[in-house]
Amino acid sequence: MTSVPPYPPPGCPAHTAHPAHESLHGPEFATDPAAVYRRLREVGPIAPVELAPGVRASLVVGYDAALHVLRSTETFSKDARRWKDLADGTVPPDSPVVPMMMYRPNALWADGAGHRRLRGAITDSVARVAPATLRSYVEASADTLIDRIAPAGRADLLDEYAQVLPLLVFNRLFGCPADSGERLVQGMSGIFDGVDAEKANELLATTLLDLVTLKRRRPGPDVTSWLMAHPAELTDEEMVHTLVLLMGAGTEPQQNLIANGLRLLLSDDRFAGSLSGGSLPVEDALDEVLWTDPPIANYAVHYPIHDVVYEGVLLRAGHPLVVSLAAANTDPSLTSDQRAGNRAHLAWSAGPHNCPAQGPARLIAAVAVEKLLDRLPDVELAVPVEELAWRPGPFHRALAALPVTFPPTAVTSSTPSTVGDESPVQRTEPTPRPSAVPEAGRGRRGWGARLLAWWRGE
C-alpha cells in the first residue's frame, strides 16, 4: 500500500480537518500538560506541536514510538544542523527555543564515532568522582542552605534550596571560581526559561570560556581539568559546549527533580504515612516523579535523515522530532501501575544518547531530599498543592515556587563547612513557630545574586 502524507496539502477540501499544532508554550500547557498529551494521542503516537511562536515540530507521545526514535540511529540524527526551518530562516535565530535546540559541538548533538568520542570523555571524567565524595558535597551544601532558612520557619524550597544546591555542588565538581556563579546561573536559567535566550546563551558561553582558559593555565582535581586531560583531546570550543551540556543537565533538571520530589512527599497521602512513621520513602518518590513528572518533560530532539513514514505519519527530513519523555511514560498502553522500583521510564532518555550520569544525578536528588526532611521533619506546604504554579516552557516540568512552613530553629553551634567559601555550617535547635505563611514571591530579588553572596560568605 502506498503511504500518503498525514496532513492534506493547502487548498485541499480536507485541509481544514488536519490536526492543529498544539501549543507547548504558555501557562495553559504549564498548568495541565497531561490534557495536552491526551489530545495529541488522539492524533497518533507522533503529533504536530508548536514549541514557541512560529516554531513547528512533531512531538513523540507514544512509548513504543519514543523507543523507536531514540534507538534508530540509522534513520534519526541528533545533528541540529539538519534543522531546515532554522537554516532557511523560517525560525529566527533569536527564537527563545534556539539555544536549547541549536547545534553545539558536544555529545548531545553528535552521531556515530564523533558521539562516542565526546561521550567517552564525559563518562570517563564523571566516573572519577567517587560517590562518597559527591555525597559529601551534597550533604555539606544542603546543611549550608538549610541552616540559612531554618531560623525563619518558612521558605521557598525552590528558590532557596533546590535551585541553589546543584550549583553549589557543581561549583565544587567543576572547580568554578566563586565570581563565575551568578553569570552561570543567569545564563543557564535564561536558556531554559527562554527569557532573552540569545543573550543568556552568549553569557553562558563567555563565562565557560573563561573557566576553560583558567583551567588550561591551572588544572586541578576537578571534572573540567579531567575533561581537558582526556585522550579525546577536546578543543576549547568542544570544552565550552561540553560544559554547557553537563551544567545544563546537572542544574535545571536536578533542581526540578529535587523540588518535584519534595512536592510529592509533602502532598501525596501514599507517602505521608511513611513520613510520619520515620521511614522516608525518598527512592519511591523519585521513581514516581521520574515516571509522572520528569524534570525534563520534552526534549531528546532528533531529525529524520530522509523522509520516513511511521505508522502512517510522514516525518519529513530535517523537521524536528521532540520526544515527550513525560507523555511516553504515561502512555495508556503501559499497563503496569507499579512504579516504585520500576526504572523502565524514559526520564533519562534511551538508546546511545541516554543520560551518562544517571547514578550521580539520582544520588544528588536523593541526598538533597533526605537531608531536608531529616533536618526539618515537620515541614509542610504553605499552600494547597493544587495552588502551586508551574513555570511555562516547552521542555521542562518546573515549579515556579515551593513555599513551606516548619518549626523555626535557632543557631547553637558551628562546625566547619566544606562548601567553597561558605561560612561555617550551623547546627540548630527549635524556637517558637510563627503563624505567618510565606509571602508570595518572597526572596525573589535574584537567586543568582544570593548564590554569589553565599559563596562569598556575605
Beta strands, then each sheet from edge to edge (+ up, - down):
strand 1: 22-23
strand 2: 46-52
strand 3: 55-60
strand 4: 76-77
strand 5: 154-156
strand 6: 298-304
strand 7: 308-310
strand 8: 313-315
strand 9: 321-324
strand 10: 380-381
strand 11: 403-405
strand 12: 409-415
strand 13: 425-430
sheet 1: 1+ 2+ 3- 9- 6+ 4-
sheet 2: 5+ 11- 10+
sheet 3: 7+ 8-
sheet 4: 12+ 13-
end
